[in-house]
Amino acid sequence: MKKISAVFLALLASISLVAAQSEWKLDKANSSVSFSIKHMVISTVTGIFNDFDINFTSSKSDFSDASVEGIVKTASINTENDRRDKHLKSDDFFNAEKYPEIKFKSKSFEKTADGKYEITGNLTIRDVTKEVTFEANHNGSVKSTMGTTMHSWTATLTLNRFDYNLKWSQTIETGGLIAGKDVTITVNIELNK
């Protein structure tokens, strides 16, 4: 009987932990996944992905056990230029038809200073998966008008697009790339608990 009680209590504890970790809900209306890249060496082009989802779990107030998974639909890329967006969806870049999703899954979530974290995990673009580290800021929390606690996060990462087979490399007369090799990704999210 004692053995059954112990098993039952352990099961209840694990269910409680899962419930605590699943209380975070992404507020997509107030969240975004954006990027910036150099254009013609001297200017910057920005864009967003309109279709994405981010799952965030944590049962501790210091987020030391946090976990993040994200999926971005490549066909939802939007730079406010239809011709450029069509090119970005082609095999020169994302090949949205063959590789419809960009994926990220965290492996560690480390606090480095007050409100600052490093989120390390695997990022998959096209058929390439590499370990990357996002620099993240916990921007704070407030009570919403609905009585829930809202948390705000910003995470950034700069990567070399050639590492992920985003291979288009046309140059201008002086030799610089029309579309730069370094891309900065910025994720802004609001989470409700």
N, C-alpha and C positions, 0 to 999 in steps of 0.2 A: 504493500500500500504506500509506504514511504517513497519507494522508487517511482511509482506512478505519479505521486504528488510532485516529486522533484521534476519529472519530465514535463508535467503539466505547467508548472511554474516557469520552467525554462522556455516552453513554447509561448506562454503568455508574454514573457519578457521580450522574446524575439519579435512577436507580433507588435508589441508596443513600440519597439525600436523602429520597425518598418513604418508604422503609422506616423511616428514622429518625423522620420526622414521624408515622408511623402507629403508633408503639409505645405511645401513650397510650391507656389503656382506662378508661372511666368505671365506677366502682364504684357502681351504682345503689342497692344496699342501704344505702349510707352517704351518699347524696346526696339533695338535696331542692330543690324549687322552691316557695317559699311567698310569701304576700303578706299585707299588713295594710292596713286601711282604717277610717276613723272611722265610727262608727255612732251616730246620734242626737246628733251633735256631741261628746258627752262620753266615749264609750267606744270601744273598738277591737275590730274583728272580724278574726280571722286565718283563713287557709285554706291549703291546699296543692293542687298538681296531682299526682295519682298516676301519671300516664303522661307521661313526657318522655324525651328523649334529647339528649345533648350530645356533640359531636365536638370534641376539642381536639387541635391539632397544633402542634408546636414542635420544632426540631432544636437550638436553642441553650439553654444553661443559664440565661441571663438572660431568656429568653422574649421577646426582642426581635423574633423572627419568628413569634410565636404567632398562631394563628388559631382562632376559636371559632364554631361553628354550633350552634344549639339549636332544638329543636322541642318544643312543649308541646301536648298534646291537650286542647282546651277542655272536652270532655265529662267529663274526669277530675277536674274541680274538686270540692273537698271541704272544706266548712266545718263538718262535723259537724252539719248541719241540712238534712234532705232537702228541706224546703219552700224554703229559701233557695237551695240548690244548683240546684233545678229552675228557680227564677227567674233565677239567674245564667246558666244554659244557654239561656234564652229570648232573643228578639230585643231585649228591654230592655237586655241586656248582650252576651254573647258570640255568641249565635245559633250554638250549637255544631253544629247540623245543617248550616247553610250555610257556616260558617267553622270547620272542625274543628281548625285548627292555629294556634297563635301561633308566629311564626318570628323568629329573630334570626341575623344574619350579620355578623361583625365586619369592619371596614374597617381598623382600626388597634389596636395593643396597645402602649400607651406606659407605660414605667416612670416614676413621678413621685417616688418616694422608696424607701427600703429596704423591700422587700416590698409596695409599693403601686403600683397600676397604674390606668390609665384605659383601658377597653375601649370603643371607639366603633364603632358599626355601625348597621345598619338593623333596626328592630323593626317587625314586621307583626302587627297585631291587627285582626280582621275584614277590611275592605277598605282599611285605612289603613296606609301605611308611612312611618315617620319615623326620622330619625337621632337616636340617643340615646347617652349615655355612662354606662356602669356604672362605679362606683367599686369596685375590686377589691383584695382583700388576698390575697397568697400566704402562707398560715398556716404554711408550713414543709413539711418532708419527713422521712420516717423509713423505715427498712428494715422491710418486713413480715416476718411469720414464714415467708412463702413465698419470701423472698429478693428480692422486687421492691422498687422504691422507690415509696413512696406519697406523693403531693403533695395538700395540702388548699388549697382556694380558697373565698373568700366574695366574692360580688359583689352590690351593691345599686344600685337605681335607683328614684327616685320620679317618677311621671308623672301627668299629668292625664288621667283616664279619658275625659273628654269629647272629648279630641283624637283618640280612637280609636273614636268612635261608641258608647261604652258609655253610653247616653244617658238612662237612667232618672234622674229628678231630683225625686222627691217630697220635699216639705219638711215639717218639723214646724211647730207653731203659731208658734214664734218666728222662723221663716224659714230656719233652718238645714237642710241636706240630711240626709235619713235615712241615705243612703249618701254619704260624703264624695267630693269630686272627686279628691283625691290618693290614689294607691295606691303603696305601697312594696313592691317586689319584692325578695326575697332569694334568691339562689342559693348553695347550699352543695354543693360537689362534692369527691369524692375521686377522684384519678386514679392509676392504676398504670402504671409504666414499667419 
